[in-house]
Amino acid sequence: MTDHYAYIGIQSSYVNLGFYHGALLRDPAHLLEGAGRRLRHIKIRALNEAKSPAVVALLREAIDDRKKHSPSA
């Protein structure tokens, strides 16, 4: 899990967009769900939700964070 930043879990009525280090991400829109030490996820029920600026910002932050902490960086 060190180099990975996100995962997609397909459910019957939504898609989970999960973040392996989501607890460390800024989330001003309060989209992230979960209570684990690190993992957080967003339930996406429509394509327009996936394209929202808040979701894009979380993805960019997660990618940037993993680049900073990756042994291969």
C-alpha positions as CSV (number, residue, x, y, z in Angstrom):
1,M,0.0,0.0,0.0
2,T,2.9,2.4,0.0
3,D,2.8,3.4,-3.6
4,H,-0.9,3.1,-4.2
5,Y,-3.1,6.1,-3.5
6,A,-6.6,5.0,-4.5
7,Y,-8.8,2.1,-5.4
8,I,-12.2,1.6,-7.0
9,G,-14.8,-0.8,-5.6
10,I,-17.8,-1.5,-7.7
11,Q,-21.1,-2.1,-5.8
12,S,-24.6,-2.7,-7.2
13,S,-25.8,0.9,-6.9
14,Y,-22.6,3.0,-6.5
15,V,-18.9,3.0,-6.9
16,N,-16.5,3.4,-3.9
17,L,-13.5,5.6,-4.7
18,G,-11.2,4.8,-1.8
19,F,-8.0,6.4,-0.6
20,Y,-5.4,4.3,1.1
21,H,-4.2,7.3,3.1
22,G,-7.5,9.2,3.1
23,A,-7.3,10.1,6.7
24,L,-4.4,12.4,5.9
25,L,-6.2,14.3,3.1
26,R,-7.8,17.7,3.4
27,D,-11.6,17.3,2.8
28,P,-13.3,20.7,3.1
29,A,-16.4,19.3,1.3
30,H,-16.7,16.5,3.9
31,L,-17.0,13.8,1.2
32,L,-14.8,11.1,2.8
33,E,-16.4,8.4,4.8
34,G,-14.8,5.8,7.1
35,A,-13.3,5.5,10.5
36,G,-10.1,3.4,10.0
37,R,-6.7,4.6,10.8
38,R,-5.9,5.4,7.2
39,L,-8.5,4.3,4.7
40,R,-11.3,6.6,3.6
41,H,-13.8,6.4,0.7
42,I,-16.4,8.3,-1.3
43,K,-19.6,6.7,-2.6
44,I,-20.1,7.9,-6.2
45,R,-23.6,7.3,-7.5
46,A,-23.5,9.4,-10.7
47,L,-20.9,10.4,-13.2
48,N,-21.2,14.1,-12.5
49,E,-20.2,13.4,-8.8
50,A,-17.0,11.8,-10.0
51,K,-16.1,14.9,-12.1
52,S,-16.8,17.3,-9.2
53,P,-14.0,19.7,-8.3
54,A,-13.9,18.4,-4.7
55,V,-13.4,14.8,-5.9
56,V,-10.7,15.9,-8.4
57,A,-8.9,17.8,-5.7
58,L,-8.9,14.8,-3.4
59,L,-7.4,12.6,-6.2
60,R,-4.7,15.2,-7.0
61,E,-3.8,15.6,-3.3
62,A,-3.6,11.8,-2.9
63,I,-1.4,11.4,-5.9
64,D,0.9,14.3,-4.8
65,D,1.1,12.8,-1.3
66,R,2.1,9.4,-2.6
67,K,4.7,10.9,-4.9
68,K,6.3,12.6,-1.9
69,H,6.3,9.4,0.2
70,S,7.1,6.9,-2.5
71,P,10.5,5.1,-2.2
72,S,10.8,5.3,-6.0
73,A,10.3,9.1,-6.1
